[in-house]
Amino acid sequence: MDARQIIAQIRDGGRPSAEALVWFAKGLADGTVSDAQAGAFAMAVVLQGLGEEGRVALTRGMRDSGQVLSWDLPGPVIDKHSTGGVGDCVSLLLAPALAVCGAYVPMISGRGLGHTGGTLDKLEAIPGFRTALSEAELRRQLATQGCAIVAASQGLAPADRRLYGIRDVTGTVQSIDLITASILSKKLAAGLEALVLDVKCGSGAFMKTEAEAEALARALVETAQGAGCMASALISDMSQPLASAAGNALEVIEVMETLTGKAVNVALWDLTVALGGEVLAMAGLAADATDGEGRVAEALRSGAAAEKFGALVTAQGGPADFVDRWRDRLPASAVMLEVPALEAGYVTEIDAEALGNAVVHLGGGRLREADRVNPSVGFSDLAALGDEVGPERPLAFVHAATEEAAFAAAAAVQRAYQLGPQAPQPRPLVLQRIN
């Protein structure tokens, strides 16, 4: 095989064989393919695409470029992936709920990317929580607790790790073929039998329109199925933050309030139930998606999911009494500031990406890879679309390390909200199902 010929073939609109793309993925992992060749390959794919068969072949090759886990457990191994948004802390609810329903969930998660928060960053707001587990620790925890939420090990999909870094510096991130192969190579290396995908669209998502989200959702589902994993996708609304909080510890608080029933966030609950119902049905743990939704809802309602989440936290190094004393265990910011609306009215539009970026600038995310995250900062009590705001109802509360940072963030919140004399029509949370 010759990397130059493969690149030239894609550049000229051709379709390399599956064997050629698998060879190229292996070369990314072992260094046979140079950085220059990897960059040229990515640009050629951006410009010409790979087609469905090529996308499946590249995904399988990247999956197989490192370790692929296999399991011998008394139930199906399943997972969920979200394409990212603001205030999206569904994973913390869904993983334990699925485990209560008899599934095994090795949830390999990521850190914040751009304006979107990361599941690992949220969990690391819990004192002592470890996201880096050895394979032996992961296997032991899955066997005993049924779920774990961890970072990808160095041995999983090394071809993706190499290509992703090159895409980031060559302006080739936005390609459905490359996005699909990147997401799925890591997920499928975890040895999944079924995967549900939450593809978001709207102001807080990477895919701003429903058409863009649908194209990505179909590519993900078709590719996962072509690579041997049952998959379906929900396209969900991200025209506003999913939770009423944005920021790592603040989102964990909202998760705990929902898990324990103290103050249930309806949007978080509904999306968790919808995603869980889909994947339980695919895995044979429910008669259909509706039956699966009922099982997930009962796991949440009964407190069993909260108990399972507490066991997960303890197993991964967090406090043994976290479910009972989570408010005491989570860090709090030094400054809290109310954000008043600039005028009275109804919330008609929210720039959720701007809110996410404001959290990053508060220190709740990373402007550079080496930046340390402040887990306590962010926003709480964010007004939602259709809410009436004014003297009695602020837009949000800022949690910050300094007063200067708090005032700058408050101004960013005010710019992110548009108000009008009438509430907009409600928008459904789940826009489409793709299977």
LUMLUM-604200 format. One record per residue (C-alpha): residue number from 1; residue in one letter; x, y, z. Coordinates in Angstrom, 1 decimal. Layout:
SITE num residu     xx     yy     zz
SITE NUM      A      X      Y      Z
...
! end
This chain:
SITE num residu     xx     yy     zz
SITE   1      M    0.0    0.0    0.0
SITE   2      D    1.1    3.6   -0.6
SITE   3      A   -0.3    6.5    1.3
SITE   4      R    0.3    8.9   -1.6
SITE   5      Q   -1.9    6.8   -4.0
SITE   6      I   -4.7    6.6   -1.4
SITE   7      I   -4.6   10.4   -0.9
SITE   8      A   -4.5   11.0   -4.7
SITE   9      Q   -7.4    8.7   -5.3
SITE  10      I   -9.6   10.5   -2.8
SITE  11      R   -8.5   13.9   -4.1
SITE  12      D   -9.6   12.9   -7.6
SITE  13      G  -13.0   11.8   -6.4
SITE  14      G  -12.2    8.1   -6.3
SITE  15      R  -13.1    5.6   -3.6
SITE  16      P  -10.2    3.6   -2.1
SITE  17      S  -10.8    0.0   -1.2
SITE  18      A  -11.8   -1.0    2.4
SITE  19      E   -8.4   -2.7    2.7
SITE  20      A   -6.6    0.6    1.7
SITE  21      L   -8.5    2.6    4.3
SITE  22      V   -7.8    0.0    7.0
SITE  23      W   -4.1    0.1    6.1
SITE  24      F   -4.1    3.9    6.3
SITE  25      A   -5.7    3.8    9.7
SITE  26      K   -3.1    1.4   10.9
SITE  27      G   -0.4    3.7    9.5
SITE  28      L   -1.8    6.6   11.5
SITE  29      A   -1.4    4.6   14.6
SITE  30      D    2.1    3.1   14.0
SITE  31      G    3.7    6.1   12.3
SITE  32      T    3.9    4.7    8.8
SITE  33      V    1.7    7.6    7.6
SITE  34      S    3.5   11.0    8.1
SITE  35      D    1.9   14.1    9.5
SITE  36      A    1.9   15.7    6.1
SITE  37      Q    0.2   12.7    4.6
SITE  38      A   -2.4   12.6    7.4
SITE  39      G   -3.2   16.3    6.8
SITE  40      A   -3.5   15.8    3.0
SITE  41      F   -5.7   12.8    3.6
SITE  42      A   -8.0   14.8    5.9
SITE  43      M   -8.3   17.7    3.4
SITE  44      A   -9.0   15.3    0.6
SITE  45      V  -11.8   13.7    2.6
SITE  46      V  -13.2   17.1    3.5
SITE  47      L  -13.3   18.1   -0.2
SITE  48      Q  -14.5   14.8   -1.8
SITE  49      G  -15.9   12.5    1.0
SITE  50      L  -15.5    8.8    1.3
SITE  51      G  -19.0    7.5    0.7
SITE  52      E  -20.8    5.1    3.1
SITE  53      E  -18.6    2.1    2.5
SITE  54      G  -15.5    4.1    2.9
SITE  55      R  -16.7    5.7    6.0
SITE  56      V  -17.4    2.3    7.5
SITE  57      A  -14.0    1.0    6.5
SITE  58      L  -12.2    4.0    8.0
SITE  59      T  -14.2    3.7   11.2
SITE  60      R  -13.4    0.0   11.5
SITE  61      G   -9.8    0.5   10.7
SITE  62      M   -9.5    3.3   13.4
SITE  63      R  -11.3    1.1   15.9
SITE  64      D   -9.0   -1.8   15.2
SITE  65      S   -5.8    0.4   15.3
SITE  66      G   -5.5   -0.3   19.1
SITE  67      Q   -7.2   -2.4   21.7
SITE  68      V  -10.8   -3.5   21.3
SITE  69      L  -12.4   -4.6   24.5
SITE  70      S  -14.5   -7.7   24.7
SITE  71      W  -16.8   -8.7   27.6
SITE  72      D  -18.2  -11.8   29.2
SITE  73      L  -21.1  -10.4   31.3
SITE  74      P  -24.6  -11.6   32.1
SITE  75      G  -26.2   -8.7   30.2
SITE  76      P  -25.8   -6.5   27.1
SITE  77      V  -23.0   -3.9   27.0
SITE  78      I  -24.4   -0.6   25.8
SITE  79      D  -23.7    3.1   25.8
SITE  80      K  -24.9    6.6   24.7
SITE  81      H  -23.0    9.4   23.0
SITE  82      S  -23.9   13.1   22.7
SITE  83      T  -22.5   15.4   20.1
SITE  84      G  -22.2   18.1   22.8
SITE  85      G  -24.1   21.1   24.1
SITE  86      V  -24.5   23.4   27.0
SITE  87      G  -25.9   22.2   30.3
SITE  88      D  -25.9   18.6   29.0
SITE  89      C  -25.4   16.3   32.0
SITE  90      V  -27.6   13.4   30.8
SITE  91      S  -24.7   10.9   31.0
SITE  92      L  -24.6   11.2   34.8
SITE  93      L  -28.3   10.2   35.0
SITE  94      L  -28.4    7.7   32.2
SITE  95      A  -25.4    5.5   33.0
SITE  96      P  -26.7    4.5   36.5
SITE  97      A  -30.3    4.2   35.3
SITE  98      L  -29.3    1.8   32.5
SITE  99      A  -27.3   -0.3   35.0
SITE 100      V  -30.3   -0.6   37.3
SITE 101      C  -32.2   -1.9   34.3
SITE 102      G  -29.8   -4.8   33.8
SITE 103      A  -27.4   -3.3   31.2
SITE 104      Y  -23.6   -2.9   31.5
SITE 105      V  -22.3    0.6   30.6
SITE 106      P  -18.6    1.2   30.0
SITE 107      M  -19.2    4.9   29.3
SITE 108      I  -16.0    6.3   27.7
SITE 109      S  -16.4   10.1   27.9
SITE 110      G  -14.5   13.3   27.0
SITE 111      R  -13.6   16.6   28.4
SITE 112      G  -15.0   20.0   27.4
SITE 113      L  -14.6   20.9   23.7
SITE 114      G  -14.9   24.5   22.7
SITE 115      H  -18.1   26.0   24.3
SITE 116      T  -19.5   22.6   25.3
SITE 117      G  -18.9   21.0   28.7
SITE 118      G  -17.3   17.6   29.2
SITE 119      T  -18.7   14.7   31.3
SITE 120      L  -15.2   14.0   32.8
SITE 121      D  -14.8   17.6   33.9
SITE 122      K  -18.3   17.5   35.6
SITE 123      L  -17.4   14.3   37.5
SITE 124      E  -14.0   15.6   38.6
SITE 125      A  -15.9   18.4   40.4
SITE 126      I  -16.6   15.6   42.9
SITE 127      P  -13.7   15.5   45.4
SITE 128      G  -11.5   12.4   44.8
SITE 129      F  -13.3   11.2   41.7
SITE 130      R  -11.0    9.3   39.3
SITE 131      T  -11.7    9.2   35.6
SITE 132      A   -8.5    7.3   34.6
SITE 133      L   -9.0    3.6   35.4
SITE 134      S   -6.9    0.7   34.3
SITE 135      E   -8.5   -2.0   32.2
SITE 136      A   -8.5   -4.3   35.3
SITE 137      E  -10.3   -1.6   37.4
SITE 138      L  -12.8   -0.9   34.6
SITE 139      R  -13.6   -4.6   34.2
SITE 140      R  -14.0   -5.1   38.0
SITE 141      Q  -16.2   -2.1   38.3
SITE 142      L  -18.4   -3.1   35.4
SITE 143      A  -18.8   -6.5   36.9
SITE 144      T  -19.7   -5.3   40.3
SITE 145      Q  -21.6   -2.0   39.7
SITE 146      G  -22.8   -2.3   36.1
SITE 147      C  -21.5    1.1   35.0
SITE 148      A  -18.4    3.2   34.9
SITE 149      I  -17.7    6.7   33.4
SITE 150      V  -14.1    6.9   32.4
SITE 151      A  -11.6    8.6   30.0
SITE 152      A  -10.3    6.7   27.0
SITE 153      S   -7.1    4.8   27.6
SITE 154      Q   -4.1    5.4   25.4
SITE 155      G   -4.6    2.0   23.9
SITE 156      L   -8.1    2.7   22.5
SITE 157      A   -8.3    4.0   18.9
SITE 158      P   -4.8    5.5   18.7
SITE 159      A   -5.4    6.3   15.0
SITE 160      D   -8.2    8.6   16.0
SITE 161      R   -6.1   10.4   18.6
SITE 162      R   -3.4   11.1   15.9
SITE 163      L   -5.8   12.2   13.2
SITE 164      Y   -7.9   14.3   15.5
SITE 165      G   -4.8   16.4   16.5
SITE 166      I   -3.9   16.9   12.9
SITE 167      R   -7.5   17.8   11.9
SITE 168      D   -7.5   20.4   14.6
SITE 169      V   -4.5   22.3   13.2
SITE 170      T   -5.3   21.9    9.5
SITE 171      G   -8.9   23.2    9.3
SITE 172      T  -10.4   19.8    8.6
SITE 173      V  -12.6   19.2   11.7
SITE 174      Q  -15.9   19.8    9.9
SITE 175      S  -16.3   16.7    7.8
SITE 176      I  -19.2   14.3    8.5
SITE 177      D  -17.0   11.3    7.4
SITE 178      L  -14.2   12.3    9.7
SITE 179      I  -16.5   13.2   12.6
SITE 180      T  -18.3    9.9   12.3
SITE 181      A  -15.1    7.9   12.2
SITE 182      S  -13.7    9.8   15.2
SITE 183      I  -16.8    9.4   17.4
SITE 184      L  -17.5    5.8   16.6
SITE 185      S  -13.9    4.4   16.6
SITE 186      K  -13.6    5.2   20.3
SITE 187      K  -17.1    4.0   21.2
SITE 188      L  -16.9    0.8   19.2
SITE 189      A  -13.5    0.0   20.7
SITE 190      A  -15.3   -0.3   24.0
SITE 191      G  -16.9   -3.5   22.8
SITE 192      L  -20.5   -2.2   22.6
SITE 193      E  -23.5   -4.3   21.5
SITE 194      A  -25.8   -1.2   21.2
SITE 195      L  -25.3    2.5   21.0
SITE 196      V  -27.8    5.4   21.2
SITE 197      L  -26.7    8.8   19.8
SITE 198      D  -27.9   12.1   20.9
SITE 199      V  -27.3   14.5   18.0
SITE 200      K  -28.0   18.0   19.0
SITE 201      C  -29.0   21.0   16.9
SITE 202      G  -29.5   24.7   17.7
SITE 203      S  -27.6   27.6   19.0
SITE 204      G  -25.7   25.6   21.6
SITE 205      A  -24.8   22.7   19.3
SITE 206      F  -22.0   22.2   16.7
SITE 207      M  -24.7   21.4   14.2
SITE 208      K  -26.8   24.6   14.1
SITE 209      T  -29.6   23.4   11.8
SITE 210      E  -31.8   20.3   11.9
SITE 211      A  -30.7   19.4    8.4
SITE 212      E  -27.1   19.3    9.4
SITE 213      A  -27.9   17.3   12.5
SITE 214      E  -29.9   14.8   10.5
SITE 215      A  -27.1   14.3    8.0
SITE 216      L  -24.7   13.5   10.9
SITE 217      A  -27.2   11.3   12.7
SITE 218      R  -27.8    9.2    9.6
SITE 219      A  -24.1    8.9    9.0
SITE 220      L  -23.5    7.8   12.6
SITE 221      V  -26.3    5.3   12.6
SITE 222      E  -25.5    3.8    9.2
SITE 223      T  -21.7    3.6   10.0
SITE 224      A  -22.2    2.0   13.5
SITE 225      Q  -24.6   -0.6   12.0
SITE 226      G  -22.1   -1.2    9.1
SITE 227      A  -19.4   -1.8   11.7
SITE 228      G  -21.5   -4.4   13.5
SITE 229      C  -23.1   -2.3   16.4
SITE 230      M  -26.8   -1.8   16.7
SITE 231      A  -27.5    2.0   16.8
SITE 232      S  -30.2    4.6   16.6
SITE 233      A  -30.1    8.4   17.1
SITE 234      L  -32.3   11.1   18.5
SITE 235      I  -32.0   14.6   17.2
SITE 236      S  -32.6   16.8   20.2
SITE 237      D  -33.0   20.6   20.6
SITE 238      M  -30.1   22.6   21.8
SITE 239      S  -31.6   26.1   21.2
SITE 240      Q  -31.1   26.7   24.9
SITE 241      P  -29.1   25.0   27.7
SITE 242      L  -30.6   21.6   28.5
SITE 243      A  -30.2   22.1   32.3
SITE 244      S  -30.9   25.3   34.1
SITE 245      A  -27.2   25.3   35.1
SITE 246      A  -24.0   25.5   33.1
SITE 247      G  -20.7   24.8   34.9
SITE 248      N  -19.3   21.6   36.3
SITE 249      A  -20.3   21.5   40.0
SITE 250      L  -23.5   23.4   39.3
SITE 251      E  -24.5   20.7   36.8
SITE 252      V  -23.7   18.0   39.2
SITE 253      I  -26.0   19.7   41.7
SITE 254      E  -28.8   19.7   39.2
SITE 255      V  -28.2   16.0   38.5
SITE 256      M  -28.3   15.2   42.2
SITE 257      E  -31.5   17.2   42.6
SITE 258      T  -33.1   15.2   39.8
SITE 259      L  -31.8   11.8   40.9
SITE 260      T  -32.9   12.4   44.5
SITE 261      G  -36.3   14.0   43.5
SITE 262      K  -35.6   17.2   45.4
SITE 263      A  -36.1   19.4   42.3
SITE 264      V  -36.5   17.4   39.1
SITE 265      N  -35.4   19.1   35.9
SITE 266      V  -38.0   18.0   33.4
SITE 267      A  -35.9   18.4   30.3
SITE 268      L  -33.0   16.4   31.8
SITE 269      W  -35.5   13.7   32.9
SITE 270      D  -37.3   13.5   29.6
SITE 271      L  -34.2   13.3   27.4
SITE 272      T  -32.6   10.7   29.8
SITE 273      V  -35.8    8.6   29.6
SITE 274      A  -36.0    8.9   25.8
SITE 275      L  -32.4    7.9   25.1
SITE 276      G  -32.6    5.1   27.7
SITE 277      G  -35.8    3.7   26.2
SITE 278      E  -34.1    3.6   22.7
SITE 279      V  -31.0    1.7   23.8
SITE 280      L  -32.8   -0.7   26.2
SITE 281      A  -35.1   -1.7   23.3
SITE 282      M  -32.2   -2.3   21.0
SITE 283      A  -30.4   -4.4   23.6
SITE 284      G  -33.4   -6.6   24.2
SITE 285      L  -34.0   -5.4   27.8
SITE 286      A  -37.3   -3.8   26.8
SITE 287      A  -40.1   -4.8   24.5
SITE 288      D  -39.9   -1.5   22.7
SITE 289      A  -38.8    2.1   23.2
SITE 290      T  -41.9    3.0   25.2
SITE 291      D  -41.4    0.0   27.5
SITE 292      G  -37.8    1.0   27.9
SITE 293      E  -38.7    4.6   28.7
SITE 294      G  -40.9    3.3   31.5
SITE 295      R  -38.1    1.2   32.9
SITE 296      V  -35.7    4.1   32.9
SITE 297      A  -38.3    6.4   34.5
SITE 298      E  -38.9    3.9   37.3
SITE 299      A  -35.1    3.6   38.0
SITE 300      L  -35.0    7.4   38.4
SITE 301      R  -38.3    7.7   40.3
SITE 302      S  -37.6    4.9   42.8
SITE 303      G  -34.2    6.2   43.8
SITE 304      A  -32.4    3.2   42.5
SITE 305      A  -30.5    5.2   39.9
SITE 306      A  -29.4    7.6   42.7
SITE 307      E  -28.1    4.7   44.8
SITE 308      K  -26.3    3.3   41.8
SITE 309      F  -24.7    6.7   41.0
SITE 310      G  -23.5    6.8   44.6
SITE 311      A  -21.9    3.4   44.2
SITE 312      L  -20.2    4.6   41.0
SITE 313      V  -18.8    7.7   42.7
SITE 314      T  -17.5    5.6   45.6
SITE 315      A  -16.0    3.0   43.3
SITE 316      Q  -14.1    5.7   41.4
SITE 317      G  -12.7    7.4   44.5
SITE 318      G  -15.4    9.9   45.5
SITE 319      P  -17.0   10.3   48.9
SITE 320      A  -18.9    7.3   50.2
SITE 321      D  -21.7    9.6   51.5
SITE 322      F  -22.0   11.6   48.3
SITE 323      V  -25.7   10.9   47.6
SITE 324      D  -26.6   12.0   51.2
SITE 325      R  -24.2   15.0   51.5
SITE 326      W  -23.6   16.2   47.9
SITE 327      R  -24.1   19.9   48.7
SITE 328      D  -21.4   19.7   51.4
SITE 329      R  -19.0   17.8   49.1
SITE 330      L  -19.1   20.0   46.0
SITE 331      P  -17.0   23.1   45.7
SITE 332      A  -18.7   26.6   45.8
SITE 333      S  -17.4   29.8   44.2
SITE 334      A  -16.3   32.8   46.1
SITE 335      V  -18.7   35.2   44.3
SITE 336      M  -22.3   34.9   43.4
SITE 337      L  -24.0   37.6   41.4
SITE 338      E  -27.6   38.1   40.2
SITE 339      V  -28.0   38.9   36.5
SITE 340      P  -30.9   41.2   36.0
SITE 341      A  -32.8   41.4   32.7
SITE 342      L  -32.2   44.7   30.9
SITE 343      E  -35.9   45.0   30.4
SITE 344      A  -39.1   43.1   31.3
SITE 345      G  -40.4   40.6   28.8
SITE 346      Y  -40.4   37.0   27.6
SITE 347      V  -37.3   35.1   26.6
SITE 348      T  -37.6   34.7   22.8
SITE 349      E  -34.1   33.5   21.9
SITE 350      I  -31.0   32.3   23.7
SITE 351      D  -27.4   32.2   22.2
SITE 352      A  -26.5   29.0   24.1
SITE 353      E  -23.0   28.9   22.5
SITE 354      A  -22.3   32.4   24.0
SITE 355      L  -23.4   31.1   27.4
SITE 356      G  -21.0   28.1   27.0
SITE 357      N  -18.2   30.4   26.0
SITE 358      A  -18.9   32.6   29.0
SITE 359      V  -18.5   29.6   31.3
SITE 360      V  -15.1   28.8   29.6
SITE 361      H  -14.0   32.4   30.2
SITE 362      L  -15.0   32.2   33.9
SITE 363      G  -12.5   29.3   34.1
SITE 364      G  -15.1   26.5   33.8
SITE 365      G  -13.5   25.2   30.6
SITE 366      R  -10.2   25.4   28.7
SITE 367      L   -9.0   28.1   26.4
SITE 368      R   -5.8   26.1   26.0
SITE 369      E   -5.3   22.4   26.4
SITE 370      A   -3.1   22.8   29.5
SITE 371      D   -5.6   25.1   31.3
SITE 372      R   -6.9   24.0   34.7
SITE 373      V  -10.6   24.0   35.2
SITE 374      N  -12.3   25.7   38.1
SITE 375      P  -15.2   23.3   38.9
SITE 376      S  -17.2   25.8   41.0
SITE 377      V  -17.9   28.5   38.4
SITE 378      G  -20.7   28.9   35.9
SITE 379      F  -24.4   29.9   35.9
SITE 380      S  -27.4   28.7   37.8
SITE 381      D  -31.1   29.3   37.5
SITE 382      L  -30.8   30.2   33.8
SITE 383      A  -34.1   31.6   32.4
SITE 384      A  -35.5   29.3   29.7
SITE 385      L  -37.3   30.1   26.4
SITE 386      G  -40.7   31.5   27.2
SITE 387      D  -39.9   32.5   30.7
SITE 388      E  -41.1   36.0   31.8
SITE 389      V  -38.1   38.0   33.2
SITE 390      G  -37.9   41.3   34.9
SITE 391      P  -37.6   42.8   38.4
SITE 392      E  -39.0   39.6   40.0
SITE 393      R  -37.1   37.1   37.8
SITE 394      P  -33.4   37.6   36.8
SITE 395      L  -31.8   36.0   33.8
SITE 396      A  -29.5   33.9   35.9
SITE 397      F  -27.0   33.8   38.8
SITE 398      V  -23.2   34.0   38.0
SITE 399      H  -20.8   31.9   40.2
SITE 400      A  -17.3   33.3   39.8
SITE 401      A  -13.9   33.4   41.4
SITE 402      T  -13.7   37.2   41.4
SITE 403      E  -16.1   40.1   41.2
SITE 404      E  -14.5   41.3   38.0
SITE 405      A  -15.1   38.0   36.4
SITE 406      A  -18.6   37.9   37.7
SITE 407      F  -19.5   41.3   36.2
SITE 408      A  -18.0   40.4   32.8
SITE 409      A  -19.9   37.1   32.8
SITE 410      A  -23.2   38.9   33.7
SITE 411      A  -22.8   41.2   30.7
SITE 412      A  -22.2   38.1   28.5
SITE 413      V  -25.4   36.6   29.8
SITE 414      Q  -27.4   39.7   29.1
SITE 415      R  -26.1   39.8   25.5
SITE 416      A  -27.0   36.1   25.0
SITE 417      Y  -30.7   36.7   25.8
SITE 418      Q  -33.3   38.3   23.5
SITE 419      L  -36.6   39.4   25.0
SITE 420      G  -40.0   40.2   23.4
SITE 421      P  -43.6   41.0   24.4
SITE 422      Q  -44.8   37.5   23.8
SITE 423      A  -43.6   34.0   24.7
SITE 424      P  -42.5   31.9   21.6
SITE 425      Q  -44.2   28.7   20.7
SITE 426      P  -42.7   25.8   22.7
SITE 427      R  -40.2   23.7   20.8
SITE 428      P  -40.2   19.9   21.2
SITE 429      L  -37.1   18.5   22.9
SITE 430      V  -36.8   15.5   20.6
SITE 431      L  -37.1   16.5   17.0
SITE 432      Q  -36.5   13.3   15.1
SITE 433      R  -35.6    9.6   15.6
SITE 434      I  -33.2    8.0   13.2
SITE 435      N  -32.8    4.2   13.1
! end
